[in-house]
Amino acid sequence: MTTVAQALREAAASLAATSDTARLDAELLMAEALGASRSELILRRAGDAVPPSFAALVARRASHEPVAYILGRQEFRGLELIVNGAVLIPRGDSEVVVEAALRACPAPARVLDCGTGSGALLLAVLNETGAAGVGIDRSLGALAVAAANAARLGLSARARMLCRDWHAPGWAADLGRFDLVLANPPYVESGAALFPSVRAHEPAGALFAGADGLDDYRVLIPQLAGLLAPGGTAVIEIGAAQGDAVTHLALACGFAASLHRDLGGRPRALVLENSLGNRPRSR
């Protein structure tokens, strides 16, 4: 009999060419196959027989499918979210967007999330405030995931998910104004070199935004003033090399821009406020 411990060693070795976290991936997949937590796996299940489903899970990971898609879930700011190939996988770096938003606007009444995907940004803010919110996305598949996440977190009464495209005329005419606007638009350059797990599995429509990755910022940022209530704040996720370019776009539209960095020290979020004349600052 092959034990769980033996199978984990073999799986980690086989996944080393695919993943920088091969042992962790193997443990998460084994825990899924066992129907156990990772801590239970490590502490009590090492001598068990290997579940028949484990090999297929490892094969999927070996083909570069992300672990989050294989498991069907991903944690974001303490929330367990459903994810599938219709949405980007929420990443820890994006938690900076939520932190910056709550620091700038700690008690919003109405929140709009542009490009909501799994609903991660919107649902995290609603979970930590008493706000109501609207998540928009042009992908019906993404909206289905976001709605399912709102339901499982008990936030459906405060979160509406709507199919909208900020490239379309009049897309926001009936939405009203918001104290806080969140946005994680596509921002990857069309020719960017990406890991196979990203390029082959995550939705291209949520990733790519033209040759310089700025196409969606050029469309969305000029519309933000019409979405914000007086004194409102917008928080936009950006790529690590896009701080200067997106800041200039924001300044040209009359916003003051405050740059926030992720845990790796990379530019990650811009906080925009209607305050002409202020210079951008970094944190």
C-alpha positions as CSV (number, residue, x, y, z in Angstrom):
1,M,0.0,0.0,0.0
2,T,1.3,3.5,-0.9
3,T,0.8,5.8,2.0
4,V,-0.2,9.4,2.0
5,A,3.4,10.4,3.1
6,Q,4.9,8.5,0.3
7,A,2.5,9.9,-2.3
8,L,3.2,13.4,-1.1
9,R,6.9,13.0,-1.6
10,E,6.4,11.7,-5.1
11,A,3.8,14.3,-6.0
12,A,6.1,17.2,-4.7
13,A,9.0,15.9,-6.8
14,S,6.8,15.6,-9.9
15,L,5.4,19.1,-9.4
16,A,8.7,20.8,-8.9
17,A,8.9,21.6,-12.6
18,T,5.5,23.2,-12.5
19,S,5.3,25.0,-9.3
20,D,7.6,27.0,-6.9
21,T,5.4,25.6,-4.0
22,A,5.3,22.0,-5.1
23,R,5.1,20.5,-1.6
24,L,2.4,22.9,-0.5
25,D,0.4,22.2,-3.7
26,A,0.7,18.5,-3.1
27,E,-0.5,18.8,0.5
28,L,-3.5,21.0,-0.5
29,L,-4.5,18.5,-3.2
30,M,-4.1,15.5,-0.8
31,A,-6.2,17.2,1.8
32,E,-8.9,17.8,-0.8
33,A,-8.8,14.2,-1.9
34,L,-9.0,13.0,1.8
35,G,-11.8,15.5,2.6
36,A,-9.6,16.8,5.4
37,S,-7.9,20.0,6.5
38,R,-4.2,20.4,5.7
39,S,-3.4,20.4,9.4
40,E,-5.3,17.1,9.9
41,L,-3.5,15.7,6.9
42,I,-0.1,16.6,8.4
43,L,-0.8,15.6,12.0
44,R,-2.9,12.5,11.6
45,R,-3.3,11.1,8.1
46,A,0.3,10.5,6.9
47,G,0.0,6.7,7.2
48,D,-3.4,6.5,5.4
49,A,-3.9,4.9,2.1
50,V,-3.9,7.3,-0.8
51,P,-7.4,8.3,-2.1
52,P,-8.0,7.2,-5.7
53,S,-8.8,10.8,-6.7
54,F,-5.4,12.2,-5.8
55,A,-3.5,11.2,-9.0
56,A,-6.0,13.1,-11.2
57,L,-5.7,16.2,-9.0
58,V,-1.9,16.1,-9.3
59,A,-2.1,15.6,-13.1
60,R,-4.3,18.8,-13.3
61,R,-1.7,20.7,-11.4
62,A,1.1,19.3,-13.5
63,S,-0.7,20.8,-16.6
64,H,-0.3,24.2,-14.9
65,E,-3.9,24.5,-13.7
66,P,-3.9,26.7,-10.6
67,V,-4.5,25.0,-7.3
68,A,-7.3,27.5,-6.6
69,Y,-9.2,26.4,-9.7
70,I,-8.7,22.7,-8.9
71,L,-10.0,23.2,-5.3
72,G,-12.7,25.7,-6.5
73,R,-11.9,28.1,-3.7
74,Q,-9.5,30.8,-2.6
75,E,-9.1,32.8,0.6
76,F,-9.1,36.6,0.4
77,R,-8.9,38.8,3.5
78,G,-10.3,36.0,5.7
79,L,-13.2,35.1,3.3
80,E,-13.3,31.8,1.5
81,L,-14.4,32.6,-2.0
82,I,-15.6,30.3,-4.8
83,V,-13.4,30.6,-7.9
84,N,-13.4,29.0,-11.3
85,G,-12.0,29.8,-14.8
86,A,-14.5,32.6,-15.3
87,V,-12.7,34.8,-12.7
88,L,-9.2,35.9,-11.8
89,I,-7.9,34.2,-8.7
90,P,-8.0,36.8,-5.9
91,R,-4.4,37.4,-4.7
92,G,-3.1,38.6,-1.4
93,D,-1.5,41.7,-3.0
94,S,-5.0,42.9,-3.8
95,E,-5.9,43.1,-0.1
96,V,-3.9,46.4,-0.2
97,V,-6.8,47.8,-2.3
98,V,-9.2,47.0,0.5
99,E,-6.9,48.3,3.2
100,A,-6.4,51.6,1.3
101,A,-10.1,51.9,0.6
102,L,-11.1,51.5,4.2
103,R,-8.4,53.9,5.4
104,A,-9.6,56.5,3.0
105,C,-13.3,55.9,3.4
106,P,-13.9,53.9,6.6
107,A,-17.7,54.1,6.6
108,P,-19.1,54.2,3.1
109,A,-22.8,53.9,2.6
110,R,-22.7,52.9,-1.1
111,V,-19.8,51.1,-2.9
112,L,-19.3,50.3,-6.6
113,D,-16.9,47.6,-7.7
114,C,-15.9,47.9,-11.4
115,G,-14.7,44.6,-12.8
116,T,-15.9,42.6,-9.7
117,G,-14.9,39.2,-10.9
118,S,-15.3,36.8,-8.0
119,G,-16.6,39.8,-5.9
120,A,-13.5,39.7,-3.7
121,L,-13.0,43.5,-3.3
122,L,-16.6,44.4,-2.9
123,L,-17.5,41.6,-0.6
124,A,-14.4,42.2,1.6
125,V,-15.5,45.9,2.0
126,L,-19.1,45.0,2.7
127,N,-18.1,42.4,5.2
128,E,-16.1,45.0,7.2
129,T,-18.6,47.9,6.9
130,G,-22.3,48.4,6.9
131,A,-22.3,49.4,3.3
132,A,-24.5,48.3,0.4
133,G,-22.8,47.8,-2.9
134,V,-23.0,47.1,-6.6
135,G,-20.5,44.9,-8.5
136,I,-20.4,45.2,-12.2
137,D,-18.7,43.0,-14.8
138,R,-19.2,42.3,-18.5
139,S,-18.8,38.6,-18.0
140,L,-21.9,36.7,-17.1
141,G,-19.8,33.8,-15.8
142,A,-18.0,36.1,-13.4
143,L,-21.2,37.6,-12.2
144,A,-22.6,34.1,-11.4
145,V,-19.5,33.5,-9.3
146,A,-19.8,36.9,-7.5
147,A,-23.4,36.3,-6.8
148,A,-22.7,32.8,-5.4
149,N,-20.0,34.3,-3.1
150,A,-22.3,37.0,-1.9
151,A,-24.9,34.3,-1.0
152,R,-22.6,32.0,0.8
153,L,-21.2,34.9,2.8
154,G,-24.7,36.1,3.7
155,L,-24.2,39.4,1.9
156,S,-26.8,39.0,-0.9
157,A,-29.1,41.6,0.6
158,R,-26.4,44.2,0.4
159,A,-24.7,43.3,-2.8
160,R,-26.2,43.5,-6.3
161,M,-24.3,42.1,-9.3
162,L,-25.0,43.7,-12.7
163,C,-23.8,43.0,-16.2
164,R,-22.2,46.3,-17.3
165,D,-19.3,47.3,-19.6
166,W,-17.7,50.7,-18.9
167,H,-16.8,50.9,-22.6
168,A,-20.6,51.1,-23.5
169,P,-22.3,54.5,-23.6
170,G,-24.7,55.1,-20.7
171,W,-23.6,52.0,-18.8
172,A,-23.9,53.8,-15.4
173,A,-26.9,56.0,-16.1
174,D,-29.2,54.3,-13.6
175,L,-26.6,53.5,-10.9
176,G,-26.5,56.8,-9.0
177,R,-23.4,57.9,-7.1
178,F,-21.2,56.2,-4.6
179,D,-19.1,57.1,-1.6
180,L,-16.5,54.5,-2.7
181,V,-15.6,53.2,-6.1
182,L,-13.3,50.2,-6.4
183,A,-11.8,49.0,-9.6
184,N,-9.5,46.2,-10.7
185,P,-9.6,46.6,-14.5
186,P,-7.6,44.6,-16.9
187,Y,-4.1,46.0,-16.9
188,V,-1.7,43.4,-18.4
189,E,0.1,44.3,-21.6
190,S,-1.1,42.2,-24.5
191,G,2.4,40.9,-25.2
192,A,3.4,40.3,-21.5
193,A,5.3,37.2,-20.6
194,L,3.0,35.3,-18.1
195,F,3.3,32.1,-16.2
196,P,1.5,29.3,-18.1
197,S,-0.9,28.9,-15.1
198,V,-2.1,32.5,-15.7
199,R,-2.0,32.7,-19.5
200,A,-3.6,29.3,-20.2
201,H,-6.2,29.3,-17.4
202,E,-7.2,32.7,-16.1
203,P,-9.7,34.7,-18.2
204,A,-8.0,36.8,-20.9
205,G,-10.8,39.4,-20.8
206,A,-9.9,40.2,-17.2
207,L,-6.2,40.4,-17.9
208,F,-5.2,42.2,-21.1
209,A,-5.6,45.9,-21.8
210,G,-3.7,46.8,-25.0
211,A,-0.1,47.1,-25.8
212,D,0.8,49.1,-22.7
213,G,-1.9,47.7,-20.4
214,L,-3.5,51.1,-19.9
215,D,-6.5,50.9,-22.3
216,D,-9.1,50.4,-19.6
217,Y,-7.7,53.1,-17.3
218,R,-8.0,55.5,-20.2
219,V,-11.7,54.7,-20.5
220,L,-12.7,54.3,-16.8
221,I,-10.8,57.0,-15.0
222,P,-12.4,59.9,-16.9
223,Q,-15.8,58.5,-15.9
224,L,-15.1,58.2,-12.1
225,A,-16.1,61.8,-11.3
226,G,-19.6,61.1,-12.5
227,L,-19.8,58.0,-10.3
228,L,-18.6,59.6,-7.0
229,A,-20.8,61.3,-4.5
230,P,-19.4,64.6,-3.1
231,G,-16.3,63.8,-1.1
232,G,-16.2,60.3,-2.5
233,T,-13.1,58.2,-3.1
234,A,-12.0,55.8,-5.8
235,V,-9.4,53.1,-5.3
236,I,-7.9,51.5,-8.4
237,E,-5.6,48.5,-8.5
238,I,-2.5,48.9,-10.8
239,G,0.3,46.9,-12.2
240,A,3.7,47.2,-10.5
241,A,5.2,49.3,-13.2
242,Q,2.1,51.5,-13.8
243,G,2.2,53.9,-10.9
244,D,3.4,56.9,-12.8
245,A,1.3,56.4,-16.0
246,V,-2.0,55.9,-14.1
247,T,-1.2,58.7,-11.7
248,H,-0.8,61.1,-14.7
249,L,-4.1,59.9,-16.2
250,A,-5.8,60.6,-12.8
251,L,-4.2,64.0,-12.4
252,A,-5.3,65.0,-15.9
253,C,-8.9,64.2,-14.8
254,G,-8.7,66.4,-11.8
255,F,-7.9,63.9,-9.1
256,A,-5.3,63.9,-6.4
257,A,-3.5,60.5,-6.4
258,S,-2.1,58.6,-3.4
259,L,0.0,55.5,-4.2
260,H,-0.1,52.5,-1.9
261,R,2.3,49.6,-2.1
262,D,1.8,45.9,-1.4
263,L,3.7,43.7,1.1
264,G,6.5,43.3,-1.5
265,G,7.0,47.0,-1.8
266,R,5.5,47.2,-5.3
267,P,3.0,49.8,-6.4
268,R,-0.4,48.2,-6.1
269,A,-3.2,50.8,-5.5
270,L,-4.1,54.4,-6.3
271,V,-6.5,56.3,-4.1
272,L,-8.1,59.1,-6.1
273,E,-9.9,62.1,-4.6
274,N,-11.4,65.2,-6.2
275,S,-8.8,67.6,-4.9
276,L,-7.1,69.7,-7.7
277,G,-3.6,70.9,-7.0
278,N,-2.5,68.1,-4.6
279,R,0.6,66.3,-5.6
280,P,0.7,62.5,-5.6
281,R,2.3,60.9,-2.6
282,S,3.6,57.4,-1.8
283,R,3.0,55.2,1.2
